[in-house]
Amino acid sequence: MAAAKHLSVVRPLLRRLSTSASAAVVADPIESPSSDPDSGIVSMKGVKISGRPLYLDMQATSPVDPRVLDAMLPFYLSRFGNPHSRTHLYGWESDAAVDQARSQIASLVNANPKELFFTSGATESNNISIKGVMHFVSQSKRHVITTQTEHKCVLDSCRYLQQQGFDVTYLPVRPDGLLDLETLTAAFRPDTGLVSVMAVNNEIGVVQPMEDIGRICRERNVPFHTDAAQALGKIPIDVDRMNISLMSLSGHKVYGPKGIGALYLRRRPRVRVEPQMSGGGQERGIRSGTVPTPLVVGFGAACEIAMKEMEYDNKHISALQERLLNGIREKLAGVVVNGSVEHRYPGNLNLSFAYVEGESLLMGLKEVAVSSGSACTSASLEPSYVLRALGVDEDMAHTSIRFGIGRFTTEAEIDRAIELTVRQVEKLREMSPLYEMVKEGIDIKSIQWSQH
């Protein structure tokens, strides 16, 4: 009776989410206690805006696809068993649902389902991969190769290993953000135990030459790990063709739920890791802890949808990216795309606006949810370490804005984002003495500034 009553409350919300592709921007009436329902003004953290902003921050997180939510709900309400319970139906049906989700995710990356282990997200998978591999081979292998543009959790895991006496080589990247393969080849040592290179960069969206990197690692019998959180469901991934040994995946970047991820561990040739968490030995001892069935089911459903709709999504997102970039460039000069234009995921458009301070631009774009870089590091006022690694001038690195386009983004949202961005950049440039000097033909870089 109680469950039926609960369902009657849930169903109207579910139907509302499922009726429109604009589920990403539906306002939650419970969410904002400081909103005024009459005026539509939302106030939070001292910022007042008229309604909810456009969401263009897909690299930080993506909305849950309504079809994913539909798949998850039964495992919250009626099929709530622990998948590790072996003595009754509730456990059996949850265990079967977990196995099905494992197969759905494996199909998307051309892996064996037995090679996938569920974790809390890509951060945990990265930690298990880097620390786990190197601790397991620590008697003979003491060297790791990675790049300067990796996600924070990869860089911090490498620094942790350095504190334990391991050596880490942080490879530079080219100005377009891509790794130079000759630089990679030259970095190998006899005691190299792991290479870790992100597939799609979270800040600038560049796609690394995965097949070439995997081939180089395979020729030297060194495991190749990739953080594919931003790549899953967006670009084709084939663990065999790319010679991937370990791979970190995340649910909430592919229109699935937050709090769930996966680790791919190759079986042949077998890759061994030392578990980073002690417990009941779930996930074949690699990652102890109760597997959260609803989240796993949502992750599997999201991957199945991505497999069917990747090509359609890519065409839709590519068209919107072109519309956004052309729309801004038609009205503004001094706009630079950060990272390779040819080798990038189109849903990530990282732009620098000359003679504009990035934080001021962000504050002015209150009606558009965008970021100045990674959500994991944007609390810092320092320019992005990823852009610095590309050799971007510090003043331009400070002006970067990352626009994230996704499955539910509409042309109307892109047009509104263009309008608001152009208006705010023009407003800030009018207040900039540097921009006045440039318009007068003065070469700012040739000026020698003195301090008084």
Secondary structure per residue as TSV (DSSP state, phi and psi in degrees):
chain	resnum	aa	ss	phi	psi
A	1	M	-	360.0	-45.7
A	2	A	H	-64.4	-38.6
A	3	A	H	-65.5	-39.3
A	4	A	H	-65.0	-39.0
A	5	K	H	-63.9	-41.0
A	6	H	H	-63.8	-40.4
A	7	L	H	-63.2	-35.5
A	8	S	H	-64.8	-26.1
A	9	V	H	-79.4	-37.5
A	10	V	H	-73.2	-38.3
A	11	R	H	-58.7	-44.1
A	12	P	H	-59.6	-38.7
A	13	L	H	-66.4	-42.5
A	14	L	H	-62.8	-44.4
A	15	R	H	-63.4	-37.9
A	16	R	H	-64.2	-40.3
A	17	L	H	-68.4	-35.5
A	18	S	H	-83.2	-10.1
A	19	T	T	-83.2	-14.1
A	20	S	-	-142.9	145.6
A	21	A	G	-70.0	-12.1
A	22	S	G	-89.0	28.3
A	23	A	G	-56.3	-26.4
A	24	A	G	-63.1	-25.7
A	25	V	G	-116.5	17.2
A	26	V	-	-73.1	131.0
A	27	A	-	-77.5	137.9
A	28	D	-	-91.1	118.0
A	29	P	T	-66.7	-18.3
A	30	I	T	-87.1	-25.8
A	31	E	T	-65.2	-40.8
A	32	S	-	-114.9	96.6
A	33	P	T	-67.9	-17.9
A	34	S	T	-99.0	13.7
A	35	S	-	-87.3	148.5
A	36	D	-	-103.9	107.5
A	37	P	T	-64.2	-23.7
A	38	D	T	-78.4	-45.8
A	39	S	T	-88.4	-19.3
A	40	G	-	78.5	7.2
A	41	I	E	-79.7	130.1
A	42	V	E	-109.3	129.0
A	43	S	E	-121.5	124.1
A	44	M	E	-152.9	134.2
A	45	K	T	55.1	37.3
A	46	G	T	78.5	3.0
A	47	V	E	-107.1	129.6
A	48	K	E	-110.4	127.9
A	49	I	E	-136.4	153.8
A	50	S	E	-86.6	94.0
A	51	G	S	84.7	177.7
A	52	R	-	-76.3	142.1
A	53	P	-	-72.0	160.6
A	54	L	E	-62.9	140.2
A	55	Y	E	-100.3	109.4
A	56	L	-	-130.8	53.3
A	57	D	-	-135.1	48.4
A	58	M	T	-65.8	-20.7
A	59	Q	T	-75.3	-22.8
A	60	A	T	-75.5	-48.5
A	61	T	-	-167.5	158.6
A	62	S	-	-115.6	153.1
A	63	P	-	-67.3	151.0
A	64	V	-	-72.1	128.0
A	65	D	-	-63.4	133.0
A	66	P	H	-54.1	-31.3
A	67	R	H	-68.2	-31.2
A	68	V	H	-68.4	-44.5
A	69	L	H	-61.1	-41.3
A	70	D	H	-57.6	-40.6
A	71	A	H	-70.2	-31.7
A	72	M	H	-78.7	-36.3
A	73	L	T	-53.6	-43.9
A	74	P	H	-57.6	-29.2
A	75	F	H	-84.2	-3.9
A	76	Y	H	-95.3	-31.4
A	77	L	H	-104.6	-39.2
A	78	S	T	-128.2	-37.0
A	79	R	-	-99.9	59.7
A	80	F	-	-92.7	13.9
A	81	G	-	-65.3	158.4
A	82	N	-	-78.1	123.9
A	83	P	T	-64.4	-11.7
A	84	H	T	-96.5	1.8
A	85	S	-	-80.7	116.4
A	86	R	-	-98.3	0.3
A	87	T	S	-109.7	1.0
A	88	H	S	-153.5	170.2
A	89	L	H	-59.0	-40.1
A	90	Y	H	-58.6	-42.0
A	91	G	H	-71.1	-39.5
A	92	W	H	-63.6	-45.5
A	93	E	H	-69.3	-34.1
A	94	S	H	-67.3	-40.7
A	95	D	H	-62.7	-40.7
A	96	A	H	-65.3	-37.5
A	97	A	H	-66.9	-37.9
A	98	V	H	-64.9	-42.0
A	99	D	H	-63.8	-39.8
A	100	Q	H	-63.8	-43.5
A	101	A	H	-63.1	-38.3
A	102	R	H	-61.0	-40.3
A	103	S	H	-68.4	-38.4
A	104	Q	H	-62.6	-42.8
A	105	I	H	-69.9	-41.9
A	106	A	H	-61.1	-38.4
A	107	S	H	-62.3	-35.0
A	108	L	H	-67.9	-25.7
A	109	V	H	-116.2	10.0
A	110	N	T	58.4	47.7
A	111	A	-	-115.9	166.0
A	112	N	-	-80.7	132.6
A	113	P	G	-54.1	-29.3
A	114	K	G	-69.8	-9.7
A	115	E	G	-92.1	0.8
A	116	L	E	-108.5	134.7
A	117	F	E	-128.0	129.2
A	118	F	E	-80.2	138.8
A	119	T	E	-133.0	-173.5
A	120	S	S	-84.2	-8.9
A	121	G	-	158.9	-178.7
A	122	A	H	-67.4	-31.0
A	123	T	H	-60.7	-46.3
A	124	E	H	-65.6	-40.7
A	125	S	H	-61.7	-39.8
A	126	N	H	-63.5	-42.2
A	127	N	H	-62.6	-45.4
A	128	I	H	-62.5	-42.1
A	129	S	H	-63.1	-53.2
A	130	I	H	-75.3	-51.8
A	131	K	H	-70.5	-41.1
A	132	G	H	-64.4	-44.1
A	133	V	H	-65.5	-48.5
A	134	M	H	-69.4	-33.7
A	135	H	H	-67.7	-34.4
A	136	F	H	-69.5	-35.0
A	137	V	T	-106.0	18.3
A	138	S	T	-62.0	-20.1
A	139	Q	T	-71.1	-29.5
A	140	S	T	-120.7	-22.4
A	141	K	-	-121.1	126.2
A	142	R	-	-131.5	16.9
A	143	H	E	-131.9	134.8
A	144	V	E	-122.1	142.1
A	145	I	E	-115.4	129.7
A	146	T	E	-145.4	-172.7
A	147	T	E	-116.6	164.2
A	148	Q	T	-74.7	-10.7
A	149	T	T	-107.3	15.7
A	150	E	S	-69.2	167.2
A	151	H	-	-64.6	152.3
A	152	K	H	-52.7	-39.7
A	153	C	H	-69.0	-28.0
A	154	V	H	-72.1	-46.4
A	155	L	H	-63.3	-41.4
A	156	D	H	-70.0	-33.9
A	157	S	H	-65.1	-38.8
A	158	C	H	-66.6	-40.4
A	159	R	H	-64.5	-36.4
A	160	Y	H	-60.2	-43.4
A	161	L	H	-64.6	-37.9
A	162	Q	H	-60.2	-37.9
A	163	Q	H	-65.3	-21.9
A	164	Q	T	-94.9	6.3
A	165	G	T	100.7	1.2
A	166	F	-	-79.1	157.8
A	167	D	E	-101.8	139.7
A	168	V	E	-130.0	131.0
A	169	T	E	-104.3	119.3
A	170	Y	E	-99.0	102.3
A	171	L	E	-75.0	138.6
A	172	P	-	-73.1	164.0
A	173	V	-	-117.5	165.1
A	174	R	-	-73.9	168.0
A	175	P	T	-57.7	-20.2
A	176	D	T	-90.6	3.0
A	177	G	S	90.4	-5.2
A	178	L	-	-89.2	148.8
A	179	L	-	-78.3	133.6
A	180	D	-	-80.4	122.1
A	181	L	H	-67.9	-31.2
A	182	E	H	-68.1	-37.3
A	183	T	H	-63.4	-40.8
A	184	L	H	-62.7	-48.4
A	185	T	H	-59.1	-40.0
A	186	A	H	-71.0	-17.4
A	187	A	H	-83.5	-13.5
A	188	F	-	-67.2	143.3
A	189	R	-	-128.5	163.7
A	190	P	T	-58.6	-27.2
A	191	D	T	-102.7	19.5
A	192	T	E	-70.6	124.9
A	193	G	E	-108.1	-13.7
A	194	L	E	-163.3	143.3
A	195	V	E	-119.3	129.1
A	196	S	E	-126.1	115.7
A	197	V	-	-135.8	127.6
A	198	M	-	-69.1	137.3
A	199	A	S	-70.5	-55.4
A	200	V	B	-124.0	123.0
A	201	N	-	-70.0	136.5
A	202	N	T	-72.5	-23.9
A	203	E	T	-94.0	-41.3
A	204	I	T	-117.0	-4.8
A	205	G	-	75.5	7.5
A	206	V	B	-70.8	143.9
A	207	V	B	-103.7	117.8
A	208	Q	-	-74.4	155.1
A	209	P	-	-73.4	79.9
A	210	M	H	-61.4	-43.2
A	211	E	H	-63.6	-40.8
A	212	D	H	-66.9	-42.6
A	213	I	H	-63.8	-44.2
A	214	G	H	-62.1	-39.4
A	215	R	H	-64.6	-43.5
A	216	I	H	-61.3	-41.3
A	217	C	H	-68.5	-41.7
A	218	R	H	-62.8	-39.9
A	219	E	H	-60.7	-26.4
A	220	R	T	-106.4	7.5
A	221	N	T	55.7	39.8
A	222	V	-	-112.5	128.5
A	223	P	-	-60.2	140.1
A	224	F	E	-111.3	116.8
A	225	H	E	-106.3	139.8
A	226	T	E	-133.5	138.0
A	227	D	E	-86.3	104.9
A	228	A	-	-107.7	24.7
A	229	A	T	-57.9	-41.2
A	230	Q	T	-86.8	-5.6
A	231	A	T	-100.9	-30.4
A	232	L	T	-59.0	126.5
A	233	G	T	78.5	-0.9
A	234	K	T	-115.5	-36.8
A	235	I	S	-126.7	152.7
A	236	P	-	-63.9	132.0
A	237	I	-	-122.5	129.3
A	238	D	-	-133.6	108.0
A	239	V	T	-64.6	-27.3
A	240	D	T	-78.3	-47.9
A	241	R	T	-63.4	-34.2
A	242	M	T	-91.4	-0.5
A	243	N	T	54.1	42.0
A	244	I	-	-82.4	132.3
A	245	S	S	-96.2	-40.4
A	246	L	E	-137.4	144.1
A	247	M	E	-147.0	136.9
A	248	S	E	-103.7	131.8
A	249	L	E	-127.7	155.0
A	250	S	E	-135.2	142.3
A	251	G	S	-78.5	-39.2
A	252	H	T	-81.9	1.0
A	253	K	T	-96.2	-3.1
A	254	V	T	-125.2	31.9
A	255	Y	T	68.5	27.5
A	256	G	S	-109.3	-174.5
A	257	P	-	-77.6	158.3
A	258	K	T	-78.6	156.4
A	259	G	T	90.0	8.0
A	260	I	-	-136.6	139.1
A	261	G	E	-149.8	-174.6
A	262	A	E	-149.0	154.8
A	263	L	E	-120.1	124.1
A	264	Y	E	-91.9	128.0
A	265	L	E	-126.3	115.7
A	266	R	-	-64.1	139.9
A	267	R	T	-92.8	-36.4
A	268	R	T	-133.7	113.5
A	269	P	T	-67.6	142.5
A	270	R	T	-69.3	134.7
A	271	V	-	-107.6	127.4
A	272	R	-	-107.8	140.4
A	273	V	-	-131.6	155.1
A	274	E	-	-92.5	120.7
A	275	P	-	-56.1	144.9
A	276	Q	S	-101.4	-1.2
A	277	M	S	-136.5	132.7
A	278	S	-	-93.0	148.9
A	279	G	S	169.0	-143.7
A	280	G	S	-79.7	0.7
A	281	G	-	79.4	20.2
A	282	Q	T	-65.7	166.8
A	283	E	G	52.9	46.5
A	284	R	G	52.3	35.6
A	285	G	G	82.6	-8.8
A	286	I	T	-75.3	-37.1
A	287	R	S	-145.4	95.5
A	288	S	-	-69.5	155.6
A	289	G	S	122.9	146.4
A	290	T	-	-61.3	128.3
A	291	V	-	-72.8	123.3
A	292	P	-	-78.0	95.8
A	293	T	H	-52.0	-48.2
A	294	P	H	-59.6	-39.6
A	295	L	H	-68.7	-41.3
A	296	V	H	-63.5	-43.6
A	297	V	H	-60.7	-41.8
A	298	G	H	-63.9	-41.0
A	299	F	H	-62.6	-44.5
A	300	G	H	-63.2	-43.5
A	301	A	H	-63.2	-40.8
A	302	A	H	-61.5	-39.4
A	303	C	H	-70.2	-37.0
A	304	E	H	-65.4	-41.8
A	305	I	H	-63.4	-43.7
A	306	A	H	-60.8	-38.3
A	307	M	H	-63.9	-39.1
A	308	K	H	-76.9	-31.7
A	309	E	H	-114.5	7.3
A	310	M	H	-58.0	-44.3
A	311	E	H	-65.5	-43.9
A	312	Y	H	-64.1	-45.8
A	313	D	H	-58.2	-41.5
A	314	N	H	-64.5	-41.5
A	315	K	H	-64.1	-44.6
A	316	H	H	-61.6	-47.4
A	317	I	H	-70.1	-38.9
A	318	S	H	-61.9	-41.7
A	319	A	H	-64.2	-40.0
A	320	L	H	-70.2	-37.0
A	321	Q	H	-63.7	-43.1
A	322	E	H	-63.0	-40.2
A	323	R	H	-63.7	-42.2
A	324	L	H	-67.1	-48.8
A	325	L	H	-65.3	-46.3
A	326	N	H	-65.1	-39.7
A	327	G	H	-62.5	-38.4
A	328	I	H	-74.5	-43.8
A	329	R	H	-69.6	-27.6
A	330	E	H	-64.8	-26.9
A	331	K	H	-111.1	-12.8
A	332	L	-	-132.5	139.3
A	333	A	S	-95.4	169.1
A	334	G	S	69.3	35.2
A	335	V	E	-109.7	123.3
A	336	V	E	-119.8	133.0
A	337	V	E	-84.8	124.9
A	338	N	-	-87.7	126.4
A	339	G	S	94.9	167.8
A	340	S	-	-59.6	136.7
A	341	V	S	-83.5	-35.6
A	342	E	S	-77.0	-44.4
A	343	H	S	-104.0	74.3
A	344	R	B	-150.8	157.1
A	345	Y	-	-80.2	124.4
A	346	P	T	-64.5	-20.5
A	347	G	T	-73.2	-6.9
A	348	N	E	-115.8	111.1
A	349	L	E	-121.2	104.6
A	350	N	E	-101.9	115.2
A	351	L	E	-117.6	143.6
A	352	S	E	-111.3	136.8
A	353	F	E	-112.9	112.9
A	354	A	T	-62.0	143.8
A	355	Y	T	67.0	25.7
A	356	V	-	-134.2	137.8
A	357	E	-	-86.2	127.2
A	358	G	H	-58.7	-42.8
A	359	E	H	-65.3	-37.7
A	360	S	H	-65.1	-39.3
A	361	L	H	-64.8	-42.9
A	362	L	H	-60.8	-44.7
A	363	M	H	-64.1	-32.5
A	364	G	H	-76.6	-23.7
A	365	L	-	-92.9	53.5
A	366	K	T	-66.5	-23.5
A	367	E	T	-89.6	2.7
A	368	V	E	-129.5	123.0
A	369	A	E	-83.9	96.9
A	370	V	-	-130.5	176.6
A	371	S	B	-136.6	168.3
A	372	S	S	-98.0	9.2
A	373	G	S	163.0	-150.8
A	374	S	-	-66.7	139.2
A	375	A	T	-65.3	-20.2
A	376	C	T	-78.6	-20.6
A	377	T	T	-127.7	1.7
A	378	S	T	-73.5	-5.5
A	379	A	T	-70.9	-18.4
A	380	S	S	-84.7	143.5
A	381	L	-	-88.3	-1.2
A	382	E	S	-69.6	147.5
A	383	P	-	-63.5	153.3
A	384	S	-	-55.5	131.1
A	385	Y	H	-67.7	-25.4
A	386	V	H	-67.5	-46.2
A	387	L	H	-67.3	-35.6
A	388	R	H	-63.5	-37.6
A	389	A	H	-65.3	-26.9
A	390	L	T	-78.3	-8.9
A	391	G	T	84.8	16.4
A	392	V	-	-68.5	134.7
A	393	D	-	-55.9	145.9
A	394	E	H	-59.7	-36.9
A	395	D	H	-66.4	-37.2
A	396	M	H	-75.4	-33.3
A	397	A	H	-63.2	-32.2
A	398	H	T	-72.7	-15.7
A	399	T	T	-102.5	10.4
A	400	S	E	-77.9	142.3
A	401	I	E	-130.7	132.7
A	402	R	E	-102.5	117.8
A	403	F	E	-98.5	123.1
A	404	G	E	-109.8	116.6
A	405	I	-	-105.7	141.0
A	406	G	-	-139.1	-169.9
A	407	R	T	-57.4	-37.5
A	408	F	T	-98.2	1.6
A	409	T	-	-69.8	139.6
A	410	T	-	-111.9	163.8
A	411	E	H	-62.0	-38.4
A	412	A	H	-62.4	-38.0
A	413	E	H	-66.8	-41.0
A	414	I	H	-63.0	-44.6
A	415	D	H	-62.7	-40.0
A	416	R	H	-67.0	-40.0
A	417	A	H	-63.1	-39.8
A	418	I	H	-61.1	-48.6
A	419	E	H	-59.1	-47.2
A	420	L	H	-69.7	-40.1
A	421	T	H	-65.4	-47.6
A	422	V	H	-60.2	-45.2
A	423	R	H	-61.1	-42.5
A	424	Q	H	-72.3	-39.5
A	425	V	H	-64.4	-43.4
A	426	E	H	-62.6	-38.9
A	427	K	H	-63.7	-44.6
A	428	L	H	-70.6	-35.3
A	429	R	H	-68.4	-32.2
A	430	E	H	-62.2	-28.6
A	431	M	T	-91.4	-3.0
A	432	S	-	-94.1	118.2
A	433	P	H	-64.8	-28.8
A	434	L	H	-65.7	-41.2
A	435	Y	H	-65.5	-35.8
A	436	E	H	-61.2	-42.6
A	437	M	H	-65.0	-40.0
A	438	V	H	-63.7	-43.1
A	439	K	H	-62.5	-26.9
A	440	E	T	-84.5	0.3
A	441	G	T	89.7	13.1
A	442	I	-	-84.4	132.8
A	443	D	-	-83.5	104.2
A	444	I	G	-62.4	-37.0
A	445	K	G	-67.9	-19.9
A	446	S	G	-85.5	-8.3
A	447	I	-	-78.1	135.4
A	448	Q	-	-101.4	107.8
A	449	W	-	-81.1	139.7
A	450	S	-	-119.8	150.0
A	451	Q	-	-98.6	135.1
A	452	H	-	-112.1	360.0
